[in-house]
Amino acid sequence: VFGDPLLEGYLDYLRVVRRQTARTLVDVRCTLRRVCAAMAVLRPEVPLWKLSLEDYLHWLEQERQAGRTSSCLSKYLSHLRGLLDYAWRSGRADRNVLDGFALQDNQRREAPDSLTLDEAARLVTACTNRTPAERRDRVMVLLLYGCGLRTQELCQLNIEHVDVERHELLVAHGKGDRPRTVPIPETVFTELLAYLHERGGRRGPLFRTEVRHTRILAKALGDVIRQAAERARLGRVITARTLRHSYATHLMDAGVDLAVISSLMGHRSPSETGVYLHVLAGRP
């Protein structure tokens, strides 16, 4: 007995309305007891239906490190998703934070390659600004790291995609043709504004080649990052994806909600952002 009417009501709902088997009811009750015990330590006095997605991801990572298999974690998620949907339909929760979330693989995820804060600072410092071309390259690196853009998203940026009034960037050609708006950090915006003034014009590619003034391509962008990494003496291969991973990792490390990061990254659902769980594992 949980002592909470909603939890007991959910189990009664499964038994009477959904006609679940006795074995299923035992499994669900065990899952709820398990997560309640864990959350009593992680988030004391917060009911399960008031927890954030990040709270659940933190717990899932603890269970993963304790040796729980992917099938076991998926079962836990299924049980919890059902409870949260019941709480939402009962008016006890604003939303089901696990709706649409699922583990996407059967193996442990490896932490994506990302820079430390010191490495990121060294990389930016290595991007000099003595010539127009160098200033262009520096702004490209700043946007990749400061806004978490994909390679093609940056290459497809136009001047009109920069909202100077709101300090935002419209990613019109995101993955799957899903547009999104990303806030531009103030330090990045200052340099972007100076670049826009020097670049001139009101429309067209934001970043162009020096000679033919055509849109910058992925290969040229990769060369810019590689050369900057060599100057910074980082000792490993750095790509645009590394900067994107660094953006998400550092946001999560700063305590930004996972759902917010998912939106900023242009992910279809927060489950894609779960690859950054290695950051949660290091938190108290």
ZAMARGU-4260 file (C-alpha; in steps of 0.2 Angstrom, whole numbers, plus 5000, padded with zeros to 4 digits):
<rodrens>
0) 5000/5000/5000 | 5007/5017/4995 | 4996/5028/5005 | 4994/5039/4990 | 4976/5039/4983
5) 4982/5043/4965 | 4994/5028/4965 | 4981/5016/4972 | 4968/5023/4961 | 4980/5020/4946
10) 4982/5002/4951 | 4963/5000/4953 | 4961/5007/4936 | 4973/4994/4928 | 4964/4980/4937
15) 4946/4985/4935 | 4945/4995/4919 | 4961/4989/4909 | 4958/4971/4916 | 4977/4969/4918
20) 4983/4952/4924 | 4989/4949/4942 | 5007/4947/4936 | 5006/4964/4927 | 4999/4973/4943
25) 5013/4966/4953 | 5026/4972/4940 | 5019/4989/4940 | 5018/4990/4959 | 5036/4985/4960
30) 5041/4998/4948 | 5032/5012/4957 | 5039/5007/4974 | 5056/5007/4966 | 5055/5024/4959
35) 5046/5031/4974 | 5061/5025/4985 | 5074/5033/4973 | 5064/5049/4971 | 5063/5051/4990
40) 5081/5053/4990 | 5083/5063/4973 | 5068/5074/4975 | 5060/5072/4992 | 5042/5076/4995
45) 5039/5079/4976 | 5025/5067/4969 | 5029/5057/4954 | 5017/5066/4943 | 5026/5083/4947
50) 5044/5077/4943 | 5053/5084/4927 | 5059/5074/4913 | 5077/5077/4919 | 5072/5070/4936
55) 5067/5054/4928 | 5082/5053/4916 | 5094/5056/4932 | 5085/5041/4940 | 5086/5030/4924
60) 5105/5034/4923 | 5107/5028/4941 | 5098/5012/4936 | 5108/5010/4920 | 5124/5011/4930
65) 5117/4999/4943 | 5117/4986/4929 | 5098/4987/4923 | 5096/4981/4905 | 5088/4991/4892
70) 5073/4980/4892 | 5071/4982/4911 | 5072/5001/4909 | 5060/5001/4895 | 5048/4991/4906
75) 5050/5004/4920 | 5047/5018/4907 | 5031/5010/4901 | 5024/5008/4919 | 5028/5026/4923
80) 5022/5033/4907 | 5005/5025/4910 | 5004/5032/4928 | 5009/5050/4922 | 4995/5049/4908
85) 4983/5043/4921 | 4988/5058/4932 | 4987/5070/4918 | 4969/5064/4913 | 4964/5065/4931
90) 4969/5083/4932 | 4984/5081/4944 | 4997/5085/4931 | 4999/5098/4918 | 5007/5086/4906
95) 5015/5069/4904 | 5033/5072/4904 | 5037/5055/4898 | 5025/5056/4883 | 5035/5051/4867
100) 5051/5047/4877 | 5058/5030/4874 | 5075/5021/4874 | 5081/5020/4857 | 5094/5007/4858
105) 5099/4991/4867 | 5116/4995/4871 | 5124/5008/4883 | 5126/5025/4875 | 5143/5032/4874
110) 5145/5050/4879 | 5147/5060/4864 | 5163/5069/4860 | 5163/5086/4867 | 5175/5100/4873
115) 5178/5105/4891 | 5175/5123/4895 | 5193/5126/4895 | 5195/5118/4878 | 5181/5128/4871
120) 5189/5144/4877 | 5205/5139/4869 | 5197/5135/4852 | 5188/5152/4852 | 5204/5161/4856
125) 5213/5152/4842 | 5200/5160/4830 | 5208/5176/4826 | 5200/5192/4819 | 5213/5201/4809
130) 5206/5200/4792 | 5188/5199/4785 | 5190/5181/4781 | 5196/5177/4799 | 5182/5187/4806
135) 5169/5177/4796 | 5177/5160/4802 | 5177/5166/4820 | 5158/5170/4819 | 5155/5153/4811
140) 5164/5144/4825 | 5155/5155/4838 | 5138/5151/4831 | 5141/5132/4830 | 5146/5132/4849
145) 5135/5146/4855 | 5119/5140/4846 | 5122/5121/4844 | 5119/5122/4825 | 5122/5107/4813
150) 5134/5109/4799 | 5120/5111/4785 | 5110/5123/4797 | 5124/5135/4798 | 5128/5134/4779
155) 5110/5137/4775 | 5109/5153/4786 | 5104/5169/4777 | 5106/5187/4783 | 5087/5188/4785
160) 5087/5174/4797 | 5096/5185/4810 | 5083/5194/4821 | 5093/5209/4827 | 5079/5215/4838
165) 5076/5199/4847 | 5094/5193/4847 | 5088/5176/4839 | 5092/5165/4825 | 5080/5157/4814
170) 5085/5140/4809 | 5074/5138/4793 | 5082/5122/4787 | 5083/5111/4802 | 5084/5092/4801
175) 5067/5085/4794 | 5062/5103/4788 | 5058/5107/4806 | 5062/5126/4808 | 5066/5133/4826
180) 5072/5149/4834 | 5088/5149/4844 | 5093/5163/4856 | 5110/5170/4852 | 5121/5173/4867
185) 5126/5191/4870 | 5144/5189/4868 | 5141/5180/4851 | 5128/5192/4846 | 5140/5207/4848
190) 5153/5199/4836 | 5139/5193/4824 | 5132/5211/4823 | 5149/5218/4819 | 5151/5204/4805
195) 5134/5209/4798 | 5139/5227/4797 | 5155/5222/4788 | 5146/5209/4777 | 5133/5222/4771
200) 5117/5218/4762 | 5100/5213/4768 | 5098/5196/4760 | 5107/5181/4754 | 5119/5169/4762
205) 5126/5174/4779 | 5142/5166/4776 | 5150/5167/4758 | 5167/5161/4750 | 5180/5175/4748
210) 5183/5174/4729 | 5166/5169/4721 | 5155/5175/4735 | 5145/5159/4735 | 5137/5151/4750
215) 5150/5142/4761 | 5150/5123/4760 | 5152/5110/4773 | 5169/5105/4768 | 5175/5123/4770
220) 5167/5124/4787 | 5175/5108/4792 | 5192/5115/4787 | 5190/5131/4797 | 5186/5121/4813
225) 5200/5109/4810 | 5213/5123/4807 | 5207/5132/4823 | 5208/5116/4833 | 5226/5114/4827
230) 5231/5131/4832 | 5223/5128/4849 | 5233/5112/4850 | 5218/5102/4857 | 5227/5086/4851
235) 5212/5078/4843 | 5200/5079/4829 | 5186/5093/4832 | 5171/5094/4820 | 5155/5104/4820
240) 5147/5090/4828 | 5159/5091/4843 | 5154/5109/4845 | 5136/5105/4844 | 5138/5091/4857
245) 5148/5104/4868 | 5133/5116/4867 | 5121/5103/4874 | 5133/5096/4887 | 5137/5113/4894
250) 5119/5118/4895 | 5114/5102/4904 | 5129/5104/4915 | 5123/5122/4919 | 5106/5115/4925
255) 5096/5119/4910 | 5080/5108/4908 | 5082/5094/4896 | 5066/5098/4887 | 5072/5116/4884
260) 5089/5109/4877 | 5079/5097/4866 | 5069/5111/4858 | 5085/5122/4856 | 5094/5107/4847
265) 5079/5104/4836 | 5077/5086/4842 | 5060/5077/4837 | 5058/5072/4856 | 5068/5073/4872
270) 5073/5055/4869 | 5086/5061/4857 | 5093/5072/4870 | 5095/5058/4882 | 5112/5054/4874
275) 5119/5068/4886 | 5114/5058/4901 | 5133/5056/4905 | 5132/5074/4912 | 5117/5069/4924
280) 5128/5055/4930 | 5141/5067/4937 | 5129/5077/4946 | 5125/5076/4965
</rodrens>
